[in-house]
Amino acid sequence: MKKYTDEQLKSFSVQEWVEVLQKSPELADKCTKWEDFRGNDWEALLSLQPQFADRCDKVNGWAKFSSDEWEELIPYQPQFADKQTNTEENP
């Protein structure tokens, strides 16, 4: 695992957080950007780290998914298919 200073972690963009959390999920408690994740960010993260579904729930991240993002996620994580029926599709 790569080491990051607290200063570095605070300055990360959402995209940087997605990349870090894909490889180092143990850093999740340091992330302050959960509410800023877009549908594509959630899709990229949950495809590899499905344990973050609870974080997605907490910030209503499922509602940010487009139909394309659902199509990308479900083949990798079919257990989330029921979440799709509970959200409104974004154009």
Buried (B, 14 or more C-beta within 10 A) or exposed (E): EEEBEEEEBEEBEBBBBBBBBBEBEEBBEBBEBBEEBBBBBBBBBBBBBBEBBEBBEEBEBBBBBBEEBBEBBBEEBEEBEEBBEEBEEEE
